[in-house]
C-alpha cells in the first residue's frame, strides 16, 4: 500500500449525494456531492472532493479542522460576528474547530477537502 495518495479533482466513481439539513438551511436548496477518496486513523482523517449547488446554509465545524482548496465556483463564508470572505478557484482556507457561520454558494463550487477530527 502506497503512502502517497493523489486526490483526483474529477473522480469517475459515483458520489454520495446529500442536502443541507433543514434546521441549517438559510436560503435556496443547495445540493451536495461528495467523493471521499481516502481515510486514515480510523476515520479521523478524511480527504476528497465536494461540490455544492447555489444556496446558503449554516456551517458548524464542531471539533473538526477542515482545509479547503477551491477548484471552481464562488462562495461567501461569514463567521458569526465576523466579516464575510469571498473564495474562488485557486483559493485555499481553513475552517478551524469551533467555527460557526454561514456558507453561501454563489456559483456551483467544487473543492478539495481534508478533514481532521
C-alpha positions as a LaTeX table, in Angstrom:
\begin{tabular}{lrrr}
\hline
Residue & $x$ (\AA) & $y$ (\AA) & $z$ (\AA) \\
\hline
Unk1 & 0.00 & 0.00 & 0.00 \\
Unk2 & 1.39 & 3.37 & $-1.02$ \\
Unk3 & 1.59 & 6.20 & 1.47 \\
Unk4 & 1.33 & 8.73 & $-1.39$ \\
Unk5 & $-2.32$ & 9.37 & $-2.30$ \\
Unk6 & $-3.22$ & 11.72 & $-5.18$ \\
Unk7 & $-6.61$ & 13.44 & $-4.92$ \\
Unk8 & $-8.46$ & 13.33 & $-8.23$ \\
Unk9 & $-10.35$ & 16.62 & $-8.82$ \\
Unk10 & $-12.79$ & 14.95 & $-11.27$ \\
Unk11 & $-13.46$ & 11.47 & $-9.86$ \\
Unk12 & $-15.11$ & 8.88 & $-12.10$ \\
Unk13 & $-16.86$ & 6.93 & $-9.32$ \\
Unk14 & $-20.34$ & 7.77 & $-8.01$ \\
Unk15 & $-20.51$ & 10.49 & $-5.35$ \\
Unk16 & $-22.62$ & 10.46 & $-2.21$ \\
Unk17 & $-25.49$ & 12.94 & $-2.72$ \\
Unk18 & $-26.95$ & 14.95 & 0.16 \\
Unk19 & $-28.78$ & 18.17 & 1.02 \\
Unk20 & $-28.45$ & 20.82 & 3.71 \\
Unk21 & $-30.07$ & 19.76 & 6.97 \\
Unk22 & $-33.44$ & 21.57 & 7.21 \\
Unk23 & $-32.52$ & 23.26 & 10.51 \\
Unk24 & $-29.35$ & 24.68 & 8.90 \\
Unk25 & $-30.89$ & 25.86 & 5.63 \\
Unk26 & $-30.84$ & 29.66 & 5.21 \\
Unk27 & $-31.76$ & 30.17 & 1.53 \\
Unk28 & $-32.22$ & 28.21 & $-1.68$ \\
Unk29 & $-31.98$ & 24.44 & $-1.96$ \\
Unk30 & $-28.27$ & 23.56 & $-2.15$ \\
Unk31 & $-27.39$ & 20.02 & $-3.16$ \\
Unk32 & $-24.06$ & 18.43 & $-2.23$ \\
Unk33 & $-21.96$ & 15.74 & $-3.92$ \\
Unk34 & $-19.10$ & 14.13 & $-2.00$ \\
Unk35 & $-16.37$ & 11.93 & $-3.42$ \\
Unk36 & $-14.40$ & 10.69 & $-0.39$ \\
Unk37 & $-11.06$ & 9.48 & $-1.69$ \\
Unk38 & $-9.10$ & 8.43 & 1.37 \\
Unk39 & $-9.44$ & 7.75 & 5.07 \\
Unk40 & $-6.88$ & 7.22 & 7.81 \\
Unk41 & $-6.60$ & 6.89 & 11.57 \\
Unk42 & $-9.93$ & 5.10 & 11.95 \\
Unk43 & $-11.79$ & 7.81 & 10.03 \\
Unk44 & $-10.27$ & 10.73 & 11.93 \\
Unk45 & $-8.57$ & 11.97 & 8.74 \\
Unk46 & $-10.58$ & 12.04 & 5.50 \\
Unk47 & $-9.91$ & 13.56 & 2.08 \\
Unk48 & $-11.85$ & 14.04 & $-1.11$ \\
Unk49 & $-13.73$ & 16.34 & $-3.43$ \\
Unk50 & $-17.03$ & 18.10 & $-2.66$ \\
Unk51 & $-19.41$ & 20.04 & $-4.85$ \\
Unk52 & $-22.35$ & 22.27 & $-3.89$ \\
Unk53 & $-25.02$ & 24.00 & $-5.95$ \\
Unk54 & $-26.10$ & 27.57 & $-5.13$ \\
Unk55 & $-27.76$ & 28.23 & $-1.79$ \\
Unk56 & $-26.92$ & 29.23 & 1.77 \\
Unk57 & $-26.72$ & 27.21 & 4.96 \\
Unk58 & $-25.25$ & 27.28 & 8.47 \\
Unk59 & $-21.79$ & 25.72 & 8.74 \\
Unk60 & $-20.88$ & 24.26 & 12.13 \\
Unk61 & $-17.47$ & 22.55 & 12.36 \\
Unk62 & $-17.70$ & 21.20 & 15.89 \\
Unk63 & $-14.37$ & 19.53 & 16.72 \\
Unk64 & $-13.33$ & 19.16 & 13.06 \\
Unk65 & $-10.48$ & 21.00 & 11.38 \\
Unk66 & $-11.10$ & 21.38 & 7.61 \\
Unk67 & $-8.67$ & 22.51 & 4.91 \\
Unk68 & $-10.35$ & 23.54 & 1.62 \\
Unk69 & $-8.92$ & 24.34 & $-1.81$ \\
Unk70 & $-11.45$ & 25.77 & $-4.29$ \\
Unk71 & $-11.22$ & 24.18 & $-7.75$ \\
Unk72 & $-14.11$ & 26.08 & $-9.34$ \\
Unk73 & $-17.05$ & 28.30 & $-8.40$ \\
Unk74 & $-17.59$ & 31.15 & $-5.97$ \\
Unk75 & $-18.56$ & 31.16 & $-2.29$ \\
Unk76 & $-19.01$ & 33.66 & 0.51 \\
Unk77 & $-18.28$ & 32.47 & 4.04 \\
Unk78 & $-19.12$ & 34.52 & 7.12 \\
Unk79 & $-18.09$ & 33.55 & 10.62 \\
Unk80 & $-20.69$ & 34.57 & 13.20 \\
Unk81 & $-19.66$ & 38.01 & 14.42 \\
Unk82 & $-17.03$ & 38.37 & 11.68 \\
Unk83 & $-16.67$ & 39.68 & 8.16 \\
Unk84 & $-17.82$ & 37.93 & 5.00 \\
Unk85 & $-14.95$ & 36.46 & 2.98 \\
Unk86 & $-15.14$ & 35.52 & $-0.72$ \\
Unk87 & $-13.31$ & 32.48 & $-2.14$ \\
Unk88 & $-12.97$ & 31.37 & $-5.77$ \\
Unk89 & $-10.94$ & 28.96 & $-7.89$ \\
Unk90 & $-7.35$ & 28.79 & $-6.67$ \\
Unk91 & $-8.11$ & 30.00 & $-3.12$ \\
Unk92 & $-7.40$ & 27.88 & $-0.04$ \\
Unk93 & $-8.55$ & 28.30 & 3.56 \\
Unk94 & $-9.01$ & 26.50 & 6.86 \\
Unk95 & $-12.17$ & 26.22 & 8.96 \\
Unk96 & $-10.91$ & 25.61 & 12.49 \\
Unk97 & $-12.64$ & 23.60 & 15.22 \\
Unk98 & $-15.48$ & 25.64 & 16.72 \\
Unk99 & $-16.21$ & 27.58 & 13.50 \\
Unk100 & $-19.87$ & 28.61 & 13.25 \\
Unk101 & $-21.17$ & 30.76 & 10.42 \\
Unk102 & $-22.81$ & 30.75 & 7.00 \\
Unk103 & $-21.64$ & 29.23 & 3.73 \\
Unk104 & $-23.23$ & 30.83 & 0.67 \\
Unk105 & $-22.56$ & 29.22 & $-2.71$ \\
Unk106 & $-22.92$ & 31.91 & $-5.40$ \\
Unk107 & $-21.75$ & 29.74 & $-8.33$ \\
Unk108 & $-21.62$ & 25.94 & $-8.11$ \\
Unk109 & $-18.44$ & 25.23 & $-6.18$ \\
Unk110 & $-16.08$ & 22.27 & $-6.23$ \\
Unk111 & $-13.34$ & 21.89 & $-3.65$ \\
Unk112 & $-10.68$ & 19.51 & $-2.44$ \\
Unk113 & $-11.04$ & 18.98 & 1.30 \\
Unk114 & $-9.11$ & 17.43 & 4.16 \\
Unk115 & $-10.98$ & 16.94 & 7.43 \\
Unk116 & $-9.24$ & 16.06 & 10.68 \\
Unk117 & $-11.27$ & 15.44 & 13.76 \\
\hline
\end{tabular}
